[in-house]
């Protein structure tokens, strides 16, 4: 009969003192005397241990390049594969499109306090602290126990030291950083003033800027946003498998899969800039694969893209990659997607498939910023044949998850957004996670 010496004993009077003495001398509780109780308590122990193991293994949902979804407990992550489920199904990373963690507490937060944007579009919810030796020193905001780190300055597009509470204002800062063309550094102050030139140094609570042949030194406490000269940015796109990891604080980081690994419950994260972080798995919301069998449309160049306003001479809204058509983050149903397309009615964008892909998948809907009663038609055409259509897309109906569409042997893929009941009013349509599967 198997014994479980550390389980509680349910015996008669006088057992409590025996437990106390046994616990003081052995560090464990005595085994039950009754064989039946031993069986019961061992069964309870095994149940308790299974609960503990389940709690230690986060549940995930994996979407793969064959269009399948698998949900189960995360067994292991290595540089080559991810293993999930009770039957321990192993999937090579090149076959993964998206891995979504299902921690109860793992709720993606809106960026708060401060943020750093990198040249490749990555966003770190961290605060800059100094510039030394051509590096930006920074500290995480939501994870103060994580150590400070240093980013190569040439990889940093800009940062906000005091993010506004308004989502719209935060989005404007990001759009300003990514759209600006001025070949100089720029400081935007809390009082609304702007200073531009060449950033000289930042340490000991002050920041210096060379402008018009003189040095201007300001207290860093007066600075709201910093933009760096976009001409000097250098963060080459890797030619290998990468993980695009979304953290629950709103950060997004691109990691080299070949140099990142999981040890116990911590991801040793090797960023494309050369920085290495230790990221606990319970801080991760999603992981997307870049460079595998799933190819995001936003990483391809269309062969044709056109947009026709509802009224002649009205503003045109060209298609945007990894942003809404208004230049904001892609948001559908309260969730932000780092990959996808933003379009406005009436528009169409066409890609050359060259018979290289098997399927297409996306989630389509009106962007969360469209607060009115806008409606739009959206459709997918393969070699001129319409294979999917949603005639009345609206915020009230919510985002529409496309079925996995067969594009085997196809030469052209076209995404269509057309006018709804109110012309093109509020017709900002997002194609989230629009991906071709090889």
Buried (B, 14 or more C-beta within 10 A) or exposed (E): EEEBEBBBBEBEEEBEEEBEEBEEEEEEBBBBEEEEBBBBBBEEBEEEEEEEEEEEBBBBBBBBBEBEEBEBBBBEBEEEBBBBBEEEBEBBBBBBBBBBBEBEEBEBEEBBBBBBBBBBBBBBBBBBBBBEEEBBBBBBBBBEEBEEBBBBBBBBBBBBBEBEEEBEEBBBBBBBBBEBEEEBBBBBBEEEEEBBBEBBBBEEEBBBBBBEEEEBEBEBEBBBBBBBBBEBBEBEEBEEBBBBBBBBBBBBBBBBBBBBBBEEEBBBBBBBBEBBBEBBBBBBBBBBBBBBBBBBBBBBEBEEBEBBBBEEEEEEBEBBBBBBBBBBBBBBEEBBBBBBBBBBBBBBBBBBBEEEBBBBBBBBBBBBBBEEEBBBBBBBBBEEEEBBEBEEBBBEEEBBEBEBBBBEEBBBBBBBBBBBEBBBBBBBBBBBBBBBBE
